[in-house]
Amino acid sequence: MPRVYVGRLSYHVREKDIQRFFSGYGKLLEIDLKNGYGFVEFEDTRDADDAVYELNGKELCGERVLVEHARGPRRDRDGYGGGYGGGGRSKYSL
């Protein structure tokens, strides 16, 4: 699924603000907010493209935000990407 990075966010921005900001640009599957930035996952790539083109540099909660396609693999909430684990022993011994 296509993801969009949203940078330079106000620390006061909430999920409902992001939903309103991106309304009209297609179905949002997930919103993941951090301190000062976040990610928005779209159902359709074309909708993500339109949002990046139209919303980059626009104002949200008093800040001009950066909206661009997310780079790199998606990370799960625990901070590690999906896939298969390597298993085996740790390089550190007790």
HTML snippet that shows the backbone in 3Dmol.js (N, CA, C, O; Angstrom):
<script src="https://3Dmol.org/build/3Dmol-min.js"></script>
<div id="view" style="width:600px;height:400px;position:relative"></div>
<script>
const pdb = `
ATOM      1  N   MET A   1       0.824  -1.183   0.000  1.00  0.00           N
ATOM      2  CA  MET A   1       0.000   0.000   0.000  1.00  0.00           C
ATOM      3  C   MET A   1       0.875   1.257   0.000  1.00  0.00           C
ATOM      4  O   MET A   1       1.893   1.301   0.690  1.00  0.00           O
ATOM      5  N   PRO A   2       0.490   2.260  -0.757  1.00  0.00           N
ATOM      6  CA  PRO A   2       1.288   3.495  -0.841  1.00  0.00           C
ATOM      7  C   PRO A   2       1.227   4.311   0.447  1.00  0.00           C
ATOM      8  O   PRO A   2       0.163   4.513   1.032  1.00  0.00           O
ATOM      9  N   ARG A   3       2.407   4.775   0.869  1.00  0.00           N
ATOM     10  CA  ARG A   3       2.505   5.573   2.093  1.00  0.00           C
ATOM     11  C   ARG A   3       3.069   6.941   1.774  1.00  0.00           C
ATOM     12  O   ARG A   3       3.899   7.105   0.880  1.00  0.00           O
ATOM     13  N   VAL A   4       2.598   7.916   2.526  1.00  0.00           N
ATOM     14  CA  VAL A   4       3.029   9.301   2.358  1.00  0.00           C
ATOM     15  C   VAL A   4       3.633   9.773   3.675  1.00  0.00           C
ATOM     16  O   VAL A   4       3.079   9.538   4.749  1.00  0.00           O
ATOM     17  N   TYR A   5       4.774  10.438   3.574  1.00  0.00           N
ATOM     18  CA  TYR A   5       5.433  11.043   4.732  1.00  0.00           C
ATOM     19  C   TYR A   5       4.916  12.469   4.891  1.00  0.00           C
ATOM     20  O   TYR A   5       4.805  13.204   3.910  1.00  0.00           O
ATOM     21  N   VAL A   6       4.604  12.856   6.114  1.00  0.00           N
ATOM     22  CA  VAL A   6       4.168  14.219   6.402  1.00  0.00           C
ATOM     23  C   VAL A   6       5.127  14.782   7.445  1.00  0.00           C
ATOM     24  O   VAL A   6       5.146  14.326   8.589  1.00  0.00           O
ATOM     25  N   GLY A   7       5.922  15.772   7.049  1.00  0.00           N
ATOM     26  CA  GLY A   7       6.922  16.344   7.940  1.00  0.00           C
ATOM     27  C   GLY A   7       6.600  17.770   8.331  1.00  0.00           C
ATOM     28  O   GLY A   7       5.708  18.406   7.769  1.00  0.00           O
ATOM     29  N   ARG A   8       7.357  18.263   9.319  1.00  0.00           N
ATOM     30  CA  ARG A   8       7.183  19.615   9.867  1.00  0.00           C
ATOM     31  C   ARG A   8       5.802  19.809  10.482  1.00  0.00           C
ATOM     32  O   ARG A   8       5.225  20.894  10.404  1.00  0.00           O
ATOM     33  N   LEU A   9       5.281  18.759  11.088  1.00  0.00           N
ATOM     34  CA  LEU A   9       3.967  18.848  11.727  1.00  0.00           C
ATOM     35  C   LEU A   9       4.066  19.589  13.050  1.00  0.00           C
ATOM     36  O   LEU A   9       5.066  19.493  13.760  1.00  0.00           O
ATOM     37  N   SER A  10       3.026  20.321  13.365  1.00  0.00           N
ATOM     38  CA  SER A  10       2.901  20.926  14.685  1.00  0.00           C
ATOM     39  C   SER A  10       2.803  19.802  15.716  1.00  0.00           C
ATOM     40  O   SER A  10       2.215  18.755  15.445  1.00  0.00           O
ATOM     41  N   TYR A  11       3.373  20.019  16.885  1.00  0.00           N
ATOM     42  CA  TYR A  11       3.278  19.017  17.943  1.00  0.00           C
ATOM     43  C   TYR A  11       1.860  18.910  18.489  1.00  0.00           C
ATOM     44  O   TYR A  11       1.561  18.008  19.273  1.00  0.00           O
ATOM     45  N   HIS A  12       0.987  19.823  18.081  1.00  0.00           N
ATOM     46  CA  HIS A  12      -0.402  19.811  18.534  1.00  0.00           C
ATOM     47  C   HIS A  12      -1.328  19.085  17.568  1.00  0.00           C
ATOM     48  O   HIS A  12      -2.512  18.921  17.863  1.00  0.00           O
ATOM     49  N   VAL A  13      -0.816  18.647  16.421  1.00  0.00           N
ATOM     50  CA  VAL A  13      -1.667  18.010  15.416  1.00  0.00           C
ATOM     51  C   VAL A  13      -2.162  16.659  15.940  1.00  0.00           C
ATOM     52  O   VAL A  13      -1.438  15.937  16.626  1.00  0.00           O
ATOM     53  N   ARG A  14      -3.403  16.340  15.602  1.00  0.00           N
ATOM     54  CA  ARG A  14      -4.039  15.096  16.023  1.00  0.00           C
ATOM     55  C   ARG A  14      -4.475  14.316  14.785  1.00  0.00           C
ATOM     56  O   ARG A  14      -4.474  14.839  13.671  1.00  0.00           O
ATOM     57  N   GLU A  15      -4.845  13.060  15.002  1.00  0.00           N
ATOM     58  CA  GLU A  15      -5.259  12.198  13.900  1.00  0.00           C
ATOM     59  C   GLU A  15      -6.431  12.800  13.129  1.00  0.00           C
ATOM     60  O   GLU A  15      -6.472  12.716  11.901  1.00  0.00           O
ATOM     61  N   LYS A  16      -7.386  13.407  13.840  1.00  0.00           N
ATOM     62  CA  LYS A  16      -8.545  14.004  13.156  1.00  0.00           C
ATOM     63  C   LYS A  16      -8.119  15.160  12.255  1.00  0.00           C
ATOM     64  O   LYS A  16      -8.743  15.391  11.219  1.00  0.00           O
ATOM     65  N   ASP A  17      -7.054  15.899  12.634  1.00  0.00           N
ATOM     66  CA  ASP A  17      -6.536  16.975  11.783  1.00  0.00           C
ATOM     67  C   ASP A  17      -5.973  16.404  10.485  1.00  0.00           C
ATOM     68  O   ASP A  17      -6.181  16.959   9.406  1.00  0.00           O
ATOM     69  N   ILE A  18      -5.260  15.291  10.605  1.00  0.00           N
ATOM     70  CA  ILE A  18      -4.693  14.626   9.424  1.00  0.00           C
ATOM     71  C   ILE A  18      -5.816  14.108   8.533  1.00  0.00           C
ATOM     72  O   ILE A  18      -5.755  14.254   7.313  1.00  0.00           O
ATOM     73  N   GLN A  19      -6.838  13.505   9.129  1.00  0.00           N
ATOM     74  CA  GLN A  19      -7.974  13.008   8.346  1.00  0.00           C
ATOM     75  C   GLN A  19      -8.631  14.136   7.558  1.00  0.00           C
ATOM     76  O   GLN A  19      -8.946  13.973   6.379  1.00  0.00           O
ATOM     77  N   ARG A  20      -8.834  15.272   8.203  1.00  0.00           N
ATOM     78  CA  ARG A  20      -9.439  16.428   7.518  1.00  0.00           C
ATOM     79  C   ARG A  20      -8.527  16.943   6.412  1.00  0.00           C
ATOM     80  O   ARG A  20      -8.990  17.256   5.315  1.00  0.00           O
ATOM     81  N   PHE A  21      -7.224  17.032   6.701  1.00  0.00           N
ATOM     82  CA  PHE A  21      -6.252  17.560   5.744  1.00  0.00           C
ATOM     83  C   PHE A  21      -6.224  16.721   4.463  1.00  0.00           C
ATOM     84  O   PHE A  21      -6.127  17.259   3.360  1.00  0.00           O
ATOM     85  N   PHE A  22      -6.309  15.403   4.625  1.00  0.00           N
ATOM     86  CA  PHE A  22      -6.235  14.503   3.474  1.00  0.00           C
ATOM     87  C   PHE A  22      -7.607  14.117   2.924  1.00  0.00           C
ATOM     88  O   PHE A  22      -7.685  13.332   1.979  1.00  0.00           O
ATOM     89  N   SER A  23      -8.688  14.648   3.492  1.00  0.00           N
ATOM     90  CA  SER A  23     -10.021  14.302   2.990  1.00  0.00           C
ATOM     91  C   SER A  23     -10.146  14.774   1.550  1.00  0.00           C
ATOM     92  O   SER A  23      -9.671  15.852   1.193  1.00  0.00           O
ATOM     93  N   GLY A  24     -10.775  13.975   0.750  1.00  0.00           N
ATOM     94  CA  GLY A  24     -10.909  14.313  -0.658  1.00  0.00           C
ATOM     95  C   GLY A  24      -9.810  13.724  -1.521  1.00  0.00           C
ATOM     96  O   GLY A  24      -9.829  13.882  -2.742  1.00  0.00           O
ATOM     97  N   TYR A  25      -8.849  13.044  -0.902  1.00  0.00           N
ATOM     98  CA  TYR A  25      -7.750  12.441  -1.666  1.00  0.00           C
ATOM     99  C   TYR A  25      -7.771  10.929  -1.587  1.00  0.00           C
ATOM    100  O   TYR A  25      -6.728  10.292  -1.738  1.00  0.00           O
ATOM    101  N   GLY A  26      -8.932  10.339  -1.353  1.00  0.00           N
ATOM    102  CA  GLY A  26      -9.040   8.886  -1.352  1.00  0.00           C
ATOM    103  C   GLY A  26      -9.108   8.302   0.047  1.00  0.00           C
ATOM    104  O   GLY A  26      -9.027   9.008   1.052  1.00  0.00           O
ATOM    105  N   LYS A  27      -9.259   6.983   0.073  1.00  0.00           N
ATOM    106  CA  LYS A  27      -9.430   6.270   1.337  1.00  0.00           C
ATOM    107  C   LYS A  27      -8.095   6.113   2.057  1.00  0.00           C
ATOM    108  O   LYS A  27      -7.109   5.655   1.480  1.00  0.00           O
ATOM    109  N   LEU A  28      -8.085   6.505   3.338  1.00  0.00           N
ATOM    110  CA  LEU A  28      -6.903   6.342   4.179  1.00  0.00           C
ATOM    111  C   LEU A  28      -7.035   5.035   4.947  1.00  0.00           C
ATOM    112  O   LEU A  28      -8.074   4.757   5.547  1.00  0.00           O
ATOM    113  N   LEU A  29      -5.973   4.237   4.924  1.00  0.00           N
ATOM    114  CA  LEU A  29      -5.993   2.969   5.642  1.00  0.00           C
ATOM    115  C   LEU A  29      -5.402   3.088   7.037  1.00  0.00           C
ATOM    116  O   LEU A  29      -5.838   2.407   7.965  1.00  0.00           O
ATOM    117  N   GLU A  30      -4.401   3.964   7.181  1.00  0.00           N
ATOM    118  CA  GLU A  30      -3.747   4.101   8.483  1.00  0.00           C
ATOM    119  C   GLU A  30      -3.088   5.465   8.600  1.00  0.00           C
ATOM    120  O   GLU A  30      -2.577   6.008   7.621  1.00  0.00           O
ATOM    121  N   ILE A  31      -3.107   6.007   9.802  1.00  0.00           N
ATOM    122  CA  ILE A  31      -2.395   7.240  10.125  1.00  0.00           C
ATOM    123  C   ILE A  31      -1.494   6.921  11.304  1.00  0.00           C
ATOM    124  O   ILE A  31      -1.961   6.450  12.341  1.00  0.00           O
ATOM    125  N   ASP A  32      -0.198   7.179  11.146  1.00  0.00           N
ATOM    126  CA  ASP A  32       0.781   6.893  12.196  1.00  0.00           C
ATOM    127  C   ASP A  32       1.514   8.189  12.528  1.00  0.00           C
ATOM    128  O   ASP A  32       2.388   8.618  11.774  1.00  0.00           O
ATOM    129  N   LEU A  33       1.162   8.815  13.654  1.00  0.00           N
ATOM    130  CA  LEU A  33       1.749  10.099  14.034  1.00  0.00           C
ATOM    131  C   LEU A  33       2.876   9.924  15.035  1.00  0.00           C
ATOM    132  O   LEU A  33       2.763   9.148  15.985  1.00  0.00           O
ATOM    133  N   LYS A  34       3.956  10.646  14.817  1.00  0.00           N
ATOM    134  CA  LYS A  34       5.098  10.712  15.732  1.00  0.00           C
ATOM    135  C   LYS A  34       5.218  12.163  16.187  1.00  0.00           C
ATOM    136  O   LYS A  34       4.324  12.965  15.915  1.00  0.00           O
ATOM    137  N   ASN A  35       6.288  12.511  16.864  1.00  0.00           N
ATOM    138  CA  ASN A  35       6.512  13.898  17.279  1.00  0.00           C
ATOM    139  C   ASN A  35       7.073  14.709  16.115  1.00  0.00           C
ATOM    140  O   ASN A  35       8.251  14.584  15.778  1.00  0.00           O
ATOM    141  N   GLY A  36       6.238  15.531  15.507  1.00  0.00           N
ATOM    142  CA  GLY A  36       6.688  16.410  14.440  1.00  0.00           C
ATOM    143  C   GLY A  36       6.607  15.836  13.040  1.00  0.00           C
ATOM    144  O   GLY A  36       6.903  16.534  12.070  1.00  0.00           O
ATOM    145  N   TYR A  37       6.210  14.573  12.916  1.00  0.00           N
ATOM    146  CA  TYR A  37       6.052  13.974  11.588  1.00  0.00           C
ATOM    147  C   TYR A  37       5.087  12.799  11.685  1.00  0.00           C
ATOM    148  O   TYR A  37       4.667  12.417  12.777  1.00  0.00           O
ATOM    149  N   GLY A  38       4.741  12.233  10.535  1.00  0.00           N
ATOM    150  CA  GLY A  38       3.850  11.086  10.536  1.00  0.00           C
ATOM    151  C   GLY A  38       3.799  10.435   9.168  1.00  0.00           C
ATOM    152  O   GLY A  38       4.417  10.903   8.212  1.00  0.00           O
ATOM    153  N   PHE A  39       3.053   9.350   9.095  1.00  0.00           N
ATOM    154  CA  PHE A  39       2.859   8.624   7.848  1.00  0.00           C
ATOM    155  C   PHE A  39       1.370   8.385   7.644  1.00  0.00           C
ATOM    156  O   PHE A  39       0.627   8.133   8.592  1.00  0.00           O
ATOM    157  N   VAL A  40       0.953   8.471   6.385  1.00  0.00           N
ATOM    158  CA  VAL A  40      -0.432   8.213   6.024  1.00  0.00           C
ATOM    159  C   VAL A  40      -0.408   7.136   4.954  1.00  0.00           C
ATOM    160  O   VAL A  40       0.292   7.264   3.949  1.00  0.00           O
ATOM    161  N   GLU A  41      -1.172   6.076   5.171  1.00  0.00           N
ATOM    162  CA  GLU A  41      -1.237   4.989   4.204  1.00  0.00           C
ATOM    163  C   GLU A  41      -2.544   5.082   3.428  1.00  0.00           C
ATOM    164  O   GLU A  41      -3.627   5.139   4.011  1.00  0.00           O
ATOM    165  N   PHE A  42      -2.425   5.098   2.101  1.00  0.00           N
ATOM    166  CA  PHE A  42      -3.575   5.194   1.206  1.00  0.00           C
ATOM    167  C   PHE A  42      -3.923   3.828   0.636  1.00  0.00           C
ATOM    168  O   PHE A  42      -3.083   2.931   0.569  1.00  0.00           O
ATOM    169  N   GLU A  43      -5.168   3.690   0.231  1.00  0.00           N
ATOM    170  CA  GLU A  43      -5.597   2.465  -0.430  1.00  0.00           C
ATOM    171  C   GLU A  43      -5.084   2.424  -1.876  1.00  0.00           C
ATOM    172  O   GLU A  43      -4.758   1.353  -2.388  1.00  0.00           O
ATOM    173  N   ASP A  44      -5.013   3.575  -2.522  1.00  0.00           N
ATOM    174  CA  ASP A  44      -4.681   3.639  -3.951  1.00  0.00           C
ATOM    175  C   ASP A  44      -3.473   4.542  -4.197  1.00  0.00           C
ATOM    176  O   ASP A  44      -3.378   5.631  -3.631  1.00  0.00           O
ATOM    177  N   THR A  45      -2.565   4.089  -5.033  1.00  0.00           N
ATOM    178  CA  THR A  45      -1.347   4.840  -5.354  1.00  0.00           C
ATOM    179  C   THR A  45      -1.655   6.184  -5.997  1.00  0.00           C
ATOM    180  O   THR A  45      -0.986   7.175  -5.703  1.00  0.00           O
ATOM    181  N   ARG A  46      -2.653   6.232  -6.866  1.00  0.00           N
ATOM    182  CA  ARG A  46      -2.994   7.499  -7.532  1.00  0.00           C
ATOM    183  C   ARG A  46      -3.466   8.548  -6.540  1.00  0.00           C
ATOM    184  O   ARG A  46      -3.176   9.734  -6.695  1.00  0.00           O
ATOM    185  N   ASP A  47      -4.197   8.107  -5.518  1.00  0.00           N
ATOM    186  CA  ASP A  47      -4.643   9.041  -4.484  1.00  0.00           C
ATOM    187  C   ASP A  47      -3.454   9.599  -3.709  1.00  0.00           C
ATOM    188  O   ASP A  47      -3.414  10.791  -3.403  1.00  0.00           O
ATOM    189  N   ALA A  48      -2.492   8.747  -3.394  1.00  0.00           N
ATOM    190  CA  ALA A  48      -1.279   9.199  -2.700  1.00  0.00           C
ATOM    191  C   ALA A  48      -0.519  10.197  -3.568  1.00  0.00           C
ATOM    192  O   ALA A  48      -0.035  11.212  -3.068  1.00  0.00           O
ATOM    193  N   ASP A  49      -0.412   9.913  -4.869  1.00  0.00           N
ATOM    194  CA  ASP A  49       0.264  10.831  -5.798  1.00  0.00           C
ATOM    195  C   ASP A  49      -0.415  12.197  -5.808  1.00  0.00           C
ATOM    196  O   ASP A  49       0.252  13.229  -5.749  1.00  0.00           O
ATOM    197  N   ASP A  50      -1.741  12.197  -5.881  1.00  0.00           N
ATOM    198  CA  ASP A  50      -2.496  13.454  -5.894  1.00  0.00           C
ATOM    199  C   ASP A  50      -2.282  14.241  -4.609  1.00  0.00           C
ATOM    200  O   ASP A  50      -2.102  15.458  -4.644  1.00  0.00           O
ATOM    201  N   ALA A  51      -2.301  13.550  -3.477  1.00  0.00           N
ATOM    202  CA  ALA A  51      -2.118  14.219  -2.184  1.00  0.00           C
ATOM    203  C   ALA A  51      -0.735  14.853  -2.091  1.00  0.00           C
ATOM    204  O   ALA A  51      -0.604  15.983  -1.620  1.00  0.00           O
ATOM    205  N   VAL A  52       0.294  14.141  -2.533  1.00  0.00           N
ATOM    206  CA  VAL A  52       1.658  14.685  -2.503  1.00  0.00           C
ATOM    207  C   VAL A  52       1.736  15.932  -3.378  1.00  0.00           C
ATOM    208  O   VAL A  52       2.289  16.952  -2.966  1.00  0.00           O
ATOM    209  N   TYR A  53       1.186  15.847  -4.573  1.00  0.00           N
ATOM    210  CA  TYR A  53       1.247  16.962  -5.514  1.00  0.00           C
ATOM    211  C   TYR A  53       0.500  18.189  -4.993  1.00  0.00           C
ATOM    212  O   TYR A  53       0.992  19.313  -5.096  1.00  0.00           O
ATOM    213  N   GLU A  54      -0.688  17.967  -4.437  1.00  0.00           N
ATOM    214  CA  GLU A  54      -1.551  19.081  -4.031  1.00  0.00           C
ATOM    215  C   GLU A  54      -1.242  19.646  -2.644  1.00  0.00           C
ATOM    216  O   GLU A  54      -1.419  20.843  -2.420  1.00  0.00           O
ATOM    217  N   LEU A  55      -0.786  18.814  -1.714  1.00  0.00           N
ATOM    218  CA  LEU A  55      -0.703  19.238  -0.317  1.00  0.00           C
ATOM    219  C   LEU A  55       0.696  19.624   0.158  1.00  0.00           C
ATOM    220  O   LEU A  55       0.831  20.233   1.219  1.00  0.00           O
ATOM    221  N   ASN A  56       1.731  19.286  -0.596  1.00  0.00           N
ATOM    222  CA  ASN A  56       3.085  19.648  -0.173  1.00  0.00           C
ATOM    223  C   ASN A  56       3.213  21.172  -0.070  1.00  0.00           C
ATOM    224  O   ASN A  56       2.918  21.891  -1.025  1.00  0.00           O
ATOM    225  N   GLY A  57       3.653  21.655   1.091  1.00  0.00           N
ATOM    226  CA  GLY A  57       3.814  23.088   1.306  1.00  0.00           C
ATOM    227  C   GLY A  57       2.576  23.801   1.818  1.00  0.00           C
ATOM    228  O   GLY A  57       2.623  24.997   2.106  1.00  0.00           O
ATOM    229  N   LYS A  58       1.465  23.078   1.936  1.00  0.00           N
ATOM    230  CA  LYS A  58       0.236  23.687   2.461  1.00  0.00           C
ATOM    231  C   LYS A  58       0.316  23.802   3.982  1.00  0.00           C
ATOM    232  O   LYS A  58       1.145  23.162   4.630  1.00  0.00           O
ATOM    233  N   GLU A  59      -0.563  24.631   4.530  1.00  0.00           N
ATOM    234  CA  GLU A  59      -0.563  24.864   5.974  1.00  0.00           C
ATOM    235  C   GLU A  59      -1.516  23.919   6.692  1.00  0.00           C
ATOM    236  O   GLU A  59      -2.657  23.719   6.275  1.00  0.00           O
ATOM    237  N   LEU A  60      -1.018  23.345   7.781  1.00  0.00           N
ATOM    238  CA  LEU A  60      -1.813  22.473   8.639  1.00  0.00           C
ATOM    239  C   LEU A  60      -1.517  22.846  10.087  1.00  0.00           C
ATOM    240  O   LEU A  60      -0.377  22.733  10.537  1.00  0.00           O
ATOM    241  N   CYS A  61      -2.524  23.284  10.807  1.00  0.00           N
ATOM    242  CA  CYS A  61      -2.384  23.691  12.221  1.00  0.00           C
ATOM    243  C   CYS A  61      -1.277  24.722  12.406  1.00  0.00           C
ATOM    244  O   CYS A  61      -0.504  24.654  13.361  1.00  0.00           O
ATOM    245  N   GLY A  62      -1.209  25.679  11.481  1.00  0.00           N
ATOM    246  CA  GLY A  62      -0.262  26.783  11.614  1.00  0.00           C
ATOM    247  C   GLY A  62       1.140  26.514  11.108  1.00  0.00           C
ATOM    248  O   GLY A  62       2.007  27.379  11.232  1.00  0.00           O
ATOM    249  N   GLU A  63       1.392  25.340  10.538  1.00  0.00           N
ATOM    250  CA  GLU A  63       2.726  24.998  10.013  1.00  0.00           C
ATOM    251  C   GLU A  63       2.622  24.635   8.537  1.00  0.00           C
ATOM    252  O   GLU A  63       1.665  23.991   8.107  1.00  0.00           O
ATOM    253  N   ARG A  64       3.632  25.061   7.763  1.00  0.00           N
ATOM    254  CA  ARG A  64       3.715  24.625   6.361  1.00  0.00           C
ATOM    255  C   ARG A  64       4.347  23.244   6.351  1.00  0.00           C
ATOM    256  O   ARG A  64       5.515  23.086   6.709  1.00  0.00           O
ATOM    257  N   VAL A  65       3.581  22.252   5.944  1.00  0.00           N
ATOM    258  CA  VAL A  65       4.039  20.871   6.065  1.00  0.00           C
ATOM    259  C   VAL A  65       4.701  20.362   4.791  1.00  0.00           C
ATOM    260  O   VAL A  65       4.449  20.853   3.691  1.00  0.00           O
ATOM    261  N   LEU A  66       5.539  19.380   4.976  1.00  0.00           N
ATOM    262  CA  LEU A  66       6.217  18.683   3.892  1.00  0.00           C
ATOM    263  C   LEU A  66       5.445  17.393   3.643  1.00  0.00           C
ATOM    264  O   LEU A  66       5.273  16.589   4.559  1.00  0.00           O
ATOM    265  N   VAL A  67       4.983  17.189   2.424  1.00  0.00           N
ATOM    266  CA  VAL A  67       4.238  15.978   2.073  1.00  0.00           C
ATOM    267  C   VAL A  67       4.946  15.334   0.893  1.00  0.00           C
ATOM    268  O   VAL A  67       5.030  15.920  -0.186  1.00  0.00           O
ATOM    269  N   GLU A  68       5.457  14.119   1.103  1.00  0.00           N
ATOM    270  CA  GLU A  68       6.172  13.415   0.031  1.00  0.00           C
ATOM    271  C   GLU A  68       5.977  11.916   0.191  1.00  0.00           C
ATOM    272  O   GLU A  68       5.540  11.439   1.238  1.00  0.00           O
ATOM    273  N   HIS A  69       6.308  11.184  -0.866  1.00  0.00           N
ATOM    274  CA  HIS A  69       6.197   9.729  -0.802  1.00  0.00           C
ATOM    275  C   HIS A  69       7.187   9.198   0.227  1.00  0.00           C
ATOM    276  O   HIS A  69       8.343   9.620   0.267  1.00  0.00           O
ATOM    277  N   ALA A  70       6.724   8.268   1.060  1.00  0.00           N
ATOM    278  CA  ALA A  70       7.594   7.670   2.076  1.00  0.00           C
ATOM    279  C   ALA A  70       8.661   6.831   1.383  1.00  0.00           C
ATOM    280  O   ALA A  70       8.400   6.166   0.381  1.00  0.00           O
ATOM    281  N   ARG A  71       9.867   6.880   1.939  1.00  0.00           N
ATOM    282  CA  ARG A  71      10.982   6.098   1.387  1.00  0.00           C
ATOM    283  C   ARG A  71      11.251   4.900   2.273  1.00  0.00           C
ATOM    284  O   ARG A  71      10.975   4.927   3.473  1.00  0.00           O
ATOM    285  N   GLY A  72      11.787   3.860   1.684  1.00  0.00           N
ATOM    286  CA  GLY A  72      12.186   2.693   2.464  1.00  0.00           C
ATOM    287  C   GLY A  72      11.012   1.797   2.812  1.00  0.00           C
ATOM    288  O   GLY A  72       9.857   2.124   2.537  1.00  0.00           O
ATOM    289  N   PRO A  73      11.325   0.663   3.422  1.00  0.00           N
ATOM    290  CA  PRO A  73      10.270  -0.297   3.769  1.00  0.00           C
ATOM    291  C   PRO A  73       9.437   0.186   4.942  1.00  0.00           C
ATOM    292  O   PRO A  73       9.902   0.950   5.788  1.00  0.00           O
ATOM    293  N   ARG A  74       8.213  -0.273   4.972  1.00  0.00           N
ATOM    294  CA  ARG A  74       7.320   0.063   6.086  1.00  0.00           C
ATOM    295  C   ARG A  74       7.794  -0.669   7.326  1.00  0.00           C
ATOM    296  O   ARG A  74       8.195  -1.831   7.258  1.00  0.00           O
ATOM    297  N   ARG A  75       7.746   0.021   8.465  1.00  0.00           N
ATOM    298  CA  ARG A  75       8.129  -0.610   9.725  1.00  0.00           C
ATOM    299  C   ARG A  75       6.887  -0.856  10.555  1.00  0.00           C
ATOM    300  O   ARG A  75       5.948  -0.059  10.549  1.00  0.00           O
ATOM    301  N   ASP A  76       6.893  -1.963  11.265  1.00  0.00           N
ATOM    302  CA  ASP A  76       5.784  -2.257  12.167  1.00  0.00           C
ATOM    303  C   ASP A  76       5.865  -1.339  13.372  1.00  0.00           C
ATOM    304  O   ASP A  76       6.863  -0.640  13.554  1.00  0.00           O
ATOM    305  N   ARG A  77       4.839  -1.332  14.186  1.00  0.00           N
ATOM    306  CA  ARG A  77       4.792  -0.439  15.344  1.00  0.00           C
ATOM    307  C   ARG A  77       5.930  -0.672  16.330  1.00  0.00           C
ATOM    308  O   ARG A  77       6.300   0.246  17.061  1.00  0.00           O
ATOM    309  N   ASP A  78       6.494  -1.877  16.369  1.00  0.00           N
ATOM    310  CA  ASP A  78       7.582  -2.127  17.310  1.00  0.00           C
ATOM    311  C   ASP A  78       8.917  -1.606  16.796  1.00  0.00           C
ATOM    312  O   ASP A  78       9.929  -1.700  17.491  1.00  0.00           O
ATOM    313  N   GLY A  79       8.928  -1.055  15.579  1.00  0.00           N
ATOM    314  CA  GLY A  79      10.147  -0.464  15.038  1.00  0.00           C
ATOM    315  C   GLY A  79      10.940  -1.391  14.149  1.00  0.00           C
ATOM    316  O   GLY A  79      11.961  -0.987  13.591  1.00  0.00           O
ATOM    317  N   TYR A  80      10.493  -2.626  14.004  1.00  0.00           N
ATOM    318  CA  TYR A  80      11.199  -3.576  13.158  1.00  0.00           C
ATOM    319  C   TYR A  80      10.349  -3.886  11.946  1.00  0.00           C
ATOM    320  O   TYR A  80       9.126  -3.983  12.047  1.00  0.00           O
ATOM    321  N   GLY A  81      10.985  -4.042  10.805  1.00  0.00           N
ATOM    322  CA  GLY A  81      10.256  -4.364   9.592  1.00  0.00           C
ATOM    323  C   GLY A  81       9.729  -5.783   9.632  1.00  0.00           C
ATOM    324  O   GLY A  81      10.124  -6.579  10.484  1.00  0.00           O
ATOM    325  N   GLY A  82       8.846  -6.092   8.717  1.00  0.00           N
ATOM    326  CA  GLY A  82       8.304  -7.443   8.645  1.00  0.00           C
ATOM    327  C   GLY A  82       9.328  -8.395   8.060  1.00  0.00           C
ATOM    328  O   GLY A  82      10.472  -8.012   7.812  1.00  0.00           O
ATOM    329  N   GLY A  83       8.920  -9.627   7.841  1.00  0.00           N
ATOM    330  CA  GLY A  83       9.829 -10.602   7.257  1.00  0.00           C
ATOM    331  C   GLY A  83      10.193 -11.680   8.257  1.00  0.00           C
ATOM    332  O   GLY A  83       9.619 -11.771   9.342  1.00  0.00           O
ATOM    333  N   TYR A  84      11.156 -12.490   7.866  1.00  0.00           N
ATOM    334  CA  TYR A  84      11.547 -13.618   8.693  1.00  0.00           C
ATOM    335  C   TYR A  84      12.747 -13.254   9.546  1.00  0.00           C
ATOM    336  O   TYR A  84      13.671 -12.581   9.089  1.00  0.00           O
ATOM    337  N   GLY A  85      12.721 -13.702  10.779  1.00  0.00           N
ATOM    338  CA  GLY A  85      13.829 -13.436  11.691  1.00  0.00           C
ATOM    339  C   GLY A  85      15.013 -14.325  11.389  1.00  0.00           C
ATOM    340  O   GLY A  85      14.861 -15.403  10.815  1.00  0.00           O
ATOM    341  N   GLY A  86      16.192 -13.873  11.775  1.00  0.00           N
ATOM    342  CA  GLY A  86      17.401 -14.646  11.526  1.00  0.00           C
ATOM    343  C   GLY A  86      17.594 -15.759  12.524  1.00  0.00           C
ATOM    344  O   GLY A  86      18.263 -16.747  12.220  1.00  0.00           O
ATOM    345  N   GLY A  87      17.025 -15.627  13.711  1.00  0.00           N
ATOM    346  CA  GLY A  87      17.208 -16.664  14.719  1.00  0.00           C
ATOM    347  C   GLY A  87      18.664 -16.737  15.145  1.00  0.00           C
ATOM    348  O   GLY A  87      19.420 -15.785  14.948  1.00  0.00           O
ATOM    349  N   GLY A  88      19.052 -17.839  15.717  1.00  0.00           N
ATOM    350  CA  GLY A  88      20.448 -18.012  16.106  1.00  0.00           C
ATOM    351  C   GLY A  88      20.776 -17.293  17.393  1.00  0.00           C
ATOM    352  O   GLY A  88      19.895 -16.755  18.063  1.00  0.00           O
ATOM    353  N   ARG A  89      22.045 -17.289  17.730  1.00  0.00           N
ATOM    354  CA  ARG A  89      22.493 -16.705  18.987  1.00  0.00           C
ATOM    355  C   ARG A  89      22.866 -15.249  18.822  1.00  0.00           C
ATOM    356  O   ARG A  89      23.229 -14.804  17.733  1.00  0.00           O
ATOM    357  N   SER A  90      22.773 -14.526  19.895  1.00  0.00           N
ATOM    358  CA  SER A  90      23.190 -13.133  19.918  1.00  0.00           C
ATOM    359  C   SER A  90      24.704 -13.069  19.880  1.00  0.00           C
ATOM    360  O   SER A  90      25.377 -14.000  20.323  1.00  0.00           O
ATOM    361  N   LYS A  91      25.247 -11.979  19.357  1.00  0.00           N
ATOM    362  CA  LYS A  91      26.699 -11.837  19.343  1.00  0.00           C
ATOM    363  C   LYS A  91      27.238 -11.440  20.707  1.00  0.00           C
ATOM    364  O   LYS A  91      28.451 -11.426  20.919  1.00  0.00           O
ATOM    365  N   TYR A  92      26.347 -11.118  21.626  1.00  0.00           N
ATOM    366  CA  TYR A  92      26.756 -10.757  22.983  1.00  0.00           C
ATOM    367  C   TYR A  92      26.556 -11.946  23.900  1.00  0.00           C
ATOM    368  O   TYR A  92      25.532 -12.625  23.824  1.00  0.00           O
ATOM    369  N   SER A  93      27.510 -12.200  24.753  1.00  0.00           N
ATOM    370  CA  SER A  93      27.364 -13.288  25.717  1.00  0.00           C
ATOM    371  C   SER A  93      27.256 -12.720  27.118  1.00  0.00           C
ATOM    372  O   SER A  93      27.742 -11.625  27.398  1.00  0.00           O
ATOM    373  N   LEU A  94      26.619 -13.469  27.986  1.00  0.00           N
ATOM    374  CA  LEU A  94      26.422 -13.015  29.370  1.00  0.00           C
ATOM    375  C   LEU A  94      27.423 -13.643  30.291  1.00  0.00           C
ATOM    376  O   LEU A  94      27.409 -13.377  31.493  1.00  0.00           O
TER     377      LEU A  94
END
`;
const viewer = $3Dmol.createViewer("view");
viewer.addModel(pdb, "pdb");
viewer.setStyle({}, {cartoon: {color: "spectrum"}});
viewer.zoomTo();
viewer.render();
</script>
